[in-house]
Amino acid sequence: MMVSLKQKFFYGETSFALWDIVSKAIGLLNTFFILKSLSLYEYGVFQLLLSGYAFISNFTSPAGNAVGNDISRLIGERREPEAKKLFWEYNRLRILGGGILCLVAFFGSYLFLFKYDYNFIINLQLLAVITMLEILFTTLKAVLRLRLFFGQVASRSTFYKVAQLIFLSASYFFFNLGTTEVLWSMIAGSLLSSLLLVPVVARAYGPWRGLAMSNQKFLIPILKSQGKWEIFSVGFSKLSTYFQPWITKILINTEAVAIFSIAQTMLGTIYSFFPTKTISALVPLKMEDKELIQRVYTIAVKYLVFFGVACGLVALVLSGPVIRQFFEQYTVSLPYFYALLPIIPVTAASLVTSAFLVAHRKQKFLFLEKILKSAIGIPLYFILLPLFDIWGLVAQSLIVSVVLFSVMYFYTVKWQVGIKLELRRILSFGAEDREFVKKFMESTVNFIKLKFRFLRNNLT
């Protein structure tokens, strides 16, 4: 059982890692066209639009982690009729509710005509279309993740960015590339990448095809228990994050939004390489083996923190030359990015711990933590930004991340939640670690051999 879990983890994370390399290379070209075409002010406006889109999207998958966790557990218990029933109970409601929300946003955008021009209204409508496409994609992705088709999930980002690149490059060389064209490129990427996944999703859905669903109602009990905490947390989960661009615009200016957004984007690029994309799907399958889950948790925290520190050091060396060479107008963002780097190991440990707390159905704690994040983070904006401008944003980010992880650490140590931070094992390196590293290297090489057969002769 342990070997099977390791194999799935290594295969899944290797898939995401290799596809991420390709995706990041293409994404760099997309970024080049966007940053070259948009002024500092225009990029700030674009980030303000995206923050609104992100806020709305946050309401399109209420209790998604709790429901997905329970579907995985049902599959792990070989209760497929019940798993299928819960999947469709939830996703029918998501698609219907999301569709209504997007229609309201699409036609309601005309209410802003009294203050903004028609081009701004078009941008709002395009964001509504993007939201609906992502709701549909999330449903497709859920099927793939439940059946552990991690390679196909990982490939989506690359297909998305290829389609986006084609649209952006055409606009850059032959037309005018502005905010509206960037949004159209996001639609092209979402639509094409989702369509390409349909045949694979049909294959992943195979075990449920023709299978009669259970008559039992699962969704309401889940929403009434651990799910309600995640629903309540929707409005709080990233409230300070969503408000940050608008608060920055009000207290400083639109250009400051762009400057700090670039620093955050660079940090987010590092996070995107973190191998945490399979944990939430794998851990619920083995919840009955408490010793195994604790071992996996300890290993995950140890190596993700180490990996995050290594990525931070590489970024510290390379980010300056790259930004100065290709995006000179954004070199002003570099000092803020450097100051944010200490957040990386803290975020790494927090990401792993959060995933395991979801698997242990500790949504109530995670809900309270999100309230705490907003309760601390939003007032800090109004205290620090007037005093330190953009440096106030950096200080706020550092303070909030450290406080939240400290609370999470205290919770896992003081209460019996099914996992604990074993600092002695995390800070040591023994036989189990050597086995882990060996297995990781073997899985990486085997994956490359499998996916890139033309390299076989060079690798054997």
N, C-alpha and C positions, 0 to 999 in steps of 0.2 A: 504493500500500500504506500509506503514511504517512497519507494522508487518511482511508483506511478505518479505521485504528486510532484516529485522532483522533475521527472521527465516533462510533465505538462508545464510546470513553471519555467524550466529552462527553454523549452521549445517556444512557449508563448512569449517570454521576455526577449529571447533572441530574435523572434519574428518582429516584435515591435522595435527592437534596437536597430536591426538592419533596414527595415522599412523607414524608420525615423531618419537614418542617415541619408537615404535617397530623398525623403520628403524635405529634410532641412536644406539639402542642396538646391532643390527646386524652389523651396520657400525663400531662399536667399535671393534668387532672381526676382521672385514676386515682390519681395521687400525693396529690391533695388528700383524697380519700376515705380512703386508707390512712393517711396521717399524722394526719388528724383523728380517726380511730377508734382507732389503736393508741397506747398510751403509749410513752414512751421505752424502758421495759423490754421491752414487747411487741415493739416494732420491733427491738430488739436480738436477741430470741429469733428473730424472723422472719429476720434476716440470718444467724444461726447455722444455721438450717435451709437457707437458700439456699446457704450455703457448702458444706454437705454435698452438696446436689443438684449444684452446679457441679463438685465433685470427682468424683462418680460419672460425670457427663456427659463429663468429660474422657477417659474410657476407652471411650466409645462410637464414636469415629471415629479409631482408631489409624492412623497413617500417612496420614491423609486428605489433607493438603496434597501429599504426594509422589505419591499415586495420582491425585488430581485434576489435578495438574500434568502427569502423563504422559498422561492421557486427553485433555487439551486439546492436547498436542503431537501426539498421534496424529490428532486431528481436523484440526489445522493441516496435517499431512502428507497429508491425505485418505485416511487408513487407517481408515475407518469400521468395518469388521468387527472389527478389533483393538480399537478404542475401545469398541465395544459389549461385547465380551467382557470387557475389563478392568473396565468399569463394573459389570457383573453379578457378576463374580468377587468384587469387593470388597463391594458392597452386600448381596448375599445373606449373606455372612459377618457383616457389621455388624448386619443385622436379626436374624439368628439369635442371635448373641452378645449383642446388646443385650436381646433378649427374655428370654433366660435370666437375665441380670444383673438385669433389672427384676423378674422373678418371685421371684428370691432375695431382693431387697430388700423386696418387697411382703410376702411371708410371713415373712421373717426378722425383720421389725419387731416381731413378737410376743415376741421374745426380750427386749425392753426393758421388758416389762410389770412385771418385778420392781422396777423403779426409777421408771418414769414412768406417768402415767395413760393411760387409753384414748384421750383426745383427742390426745395426743402421737403415739400409734401411728397414728391415722388420718392425721395430718399427714405422717408418714413414708410411708405407703402412697400418699397423694396425690402426693407427690414422685416415687414410682416410676412412677405413671401418666403424670405430666408428662414424665418422662424418655423413656418409650416413645413418646409422641406426638411428641416432638422428634426422636427417631431417625428416625421415618417422614417427618417434614417435611424433615429434612436430605437424605433421598434424593430427594424431590420437588425441592428447591431445587437439588440437583446437576444435574439434567436441565436446568433453566431456565438456570443459569449456563453450562453447557457450550454451549448454543445462544444465549447472549448475550441472554436475555430478562430484562434487568436491571430493566425497569419493573415486571414482574410480581413479581420477587423483592422489589423495594423496597416494593411495595404490601402485602406480607404483614404487616408490622409494624402498619400502620394497621388492617387488618381484625382483627388480633389484639387490638389495644387497644380497638377499638369493641366487640367482644364482651365484653371484660373490663370495659369501662365500664358496659355494660348490667347485668352481674351485680353489680358493686360498688355501683352507684347503687341498685339494687333492695334489696340487703342493707343499705345505709346508711339508706335512708328507711323501709323496712318491716320489717326484721328486725334482727339483731345482726351487725355487721361485725367479725369477728375474724380471727385468723391462718388458721383453717381456711377461711373464706369467701374470703380472698385467694387461697389455693391453688386453690380451686374456680374462681375467676375466671380463673386461668392455664390451667386445663384447658379452660374454655369458649373462651378466646382461641385456644389452640393447635388445638383440634379444628375450630372454624369456619373459621379462616383457611387451614388445610390443605385442607379440603374445597373451598373456593372456588377453590383453585389447581389442582385435579385436571383440569378441562377444558383449562386452558392447558398443563399438563404433558403431557397427551395430544397436543396439537398440537406441542409442542417435541420430543417423542419421535418424531415423524413420520419423520425420516430413518432411524431404526433399525427402524421397524415393518416386519416381513417380511424384514429383512436377516439373512442367515445370519451367525452369529458365527464368528470365527476359531477354529480348533482349538488354536491356540497358547496356552500358559499364560503369563500375564503377571504375575500378582499375586506369586507366590513370588519370582521374580527381583527384582522391585521391592523387596519386603520385605527381601530379603537384601542389597540394595545400599543406595541412599539411604534407603529406607523404614525400615530397622531403626533408624536414628538417631532418627527421629521417634517410633517405638514406644517406644524407651528413654526418650525425653524426656517421655512422657505423665505419668510419675510425678513428674517434676521441673519441668515447664513452668510450673506456677503453684502449686507446693507452698507457697511462702511466702505467696502470696495466699490460698490456702484455709485455711492455719493461722492467718492473722492474726486473724480474728474470735475464734477459740477461745483463742489466746494472750492477746488483749486481755481476754477475759472472765476468764481465770485471773489475769493479772497486775494488771488494774485492776478492771473490773466490766462487767456486761451493758450498762449505760447508755452506757459508753464505746464499746462496739461500735456502738450506734446513732448516736452523735455523729460518729464518724469515718466511718461508712458513708454518712451524709448528705453529708459533704464529698467522699467518693469518688464518690458518685452524681452530684453536680453536675459533677465533673470528667469523669466518664464520659459525661454528656450532651454535653459539648463534643466529646469524641472521636467520638461517634456521628455528628456532622456532617462528620467528615473524609472527603473524597472518595477513599477507598482501596478501595471495595467492588468495583470492577471490575478492578483491576490484576492480581490473581492469576489471573483468567480470560483476560485479554487478552494479557499479556506472553508466556506460553508459545506463543501462536500465531505469534509473530514472532521466535523465538529465532535464526533463521538470519541475521537482519540485526543484526549486533553494533553497528554505528554507530547504528542507530535505537534499539536498546534502551538504549544509553548516553544518548542525547539525552532519551529519555522519562524515564529515571531522574533525570537532572539537573533537568529541568523539574518532575517530581513532588516531589522533595525541596524545591526552591526555593519552590514555591507552597503546598505543604502547611504548611511552617514559617511562611510569611507568613500563611496562613489561620488557623493555630493561634494565632499571636500576636494577630491581630485578634479572634478569638473570645474569647480570654482577657481582652482589654481590655473587650470588651462585657460579659462576665460579671462583671468587677470592678465595673462601674458598676451593673448591674441586679440582681445576686444579692441584695445587702443589702436593698433596698426590697421585693423580692418575698418573701423569706423572712420578714421582719419583719411584712409585711402579712397573709400567709396561714398561715404556720407558725411562730408566735412561739416555740413551745417549742424549735424547732431553731435559733434564732439563735446558740446556743452553738457551732454547727458552722462559722459563717462565718469566724472567724480562721484555722481550720485549712485551709479551702478557699482562702483568699487566699494562704496560705503554700505551697500546692501548685501554684499557677498557673505558676511557673517550669518545672515539669515539661513543660508542653504542647509547646513547640518541640522539646525533646529527644525526646519520644514521637513527634511527627510524623515526624521524620527516621528514627527507629528503625522505625516501621511500614512506611515505604516500602522501606527497606533490607532488612528481613526478607522482604517479599514478593518482591523481586528475587533474594535469595539462595535462596529456595525454587525459583524458576523456573530458577536456575542449578544446582540440585541440590546445594546446600551444606548439606544437613541435618545432616551430622556437626558442622559448626561451630555450627549453631543448637542442637543437642543439648548440646554442651559449654557453650554460653552459658547454657542453662537450668539446668544443674548449677551453674554459677557464680552464677546469680541466687539459687538456694536456699542455696548455701554461704555467700554473703555476707548475704543477707536474713534468714534465720532466726536466726543468732546475734545480729544487730543488734537484733532484737526483745527478746531477753533482756538485752542490754546497755543499750539506750536507754529501754525502757518503765519499768523500775524507777527510772531517774534522772529522766525527763522526762514520765512519763504519756503523754497523747495526743500531746503534742509530739514524743515519741519516735517515734511512728508517722509523723509528717510528716518527720522527719529521715531515718528509714529509707527512705522512699519517694524522697526527693531523692537520697540517696547511691547507692541501687541503680540508679536510672534513669541517672544521670550515668556511673557506672562501666560499666554494660552498653553504653551507646552509645559510650563511649570505646574499649572492646574491639572493638566492631563496626567503628568507624572505622579503628582500627589494622589490622584484618583486611583490609578492603577496599583499604587503601592499600598494605600490604606484600605481599599475595599477589595473583596474577592470578586474580580470581574472575569476570571478565566485566563488572564495573562498578567505578566508582571515584567518590569524592566530589570533584567538581571545584569547589572552593571559589571559585575566581575567577569561574567562570560562574554559580555560585549567588548570589554577592554582586553581580553586575552585572545591568544591564537593557538589552537591545539589540533588534535587529530581530526576532529569533526570539520574544522575549518579547511584543513588540507584536502579532505575528501570533497568538500563543497567546491573549492576552487578547481580541483581536478575535474569534477563533474561538469562544472560550468564551461571549462575549456573544451572538454570532449563534446559537449552538446553544441557549442558554438561551431566547432569544426565540422561536426556531422551535419548541422543545419546548412552550413555553407556548401558542403558537398552535395546535399540534397537539392538545394535551390539553384545552385550555380554549377551544373555538371561539367561545364567547360574548365572549371578549376580543379577537377578531381585529380588529374595527373600531377599537378603541382603540389597538392596537399598530401599525397600518399607516397 
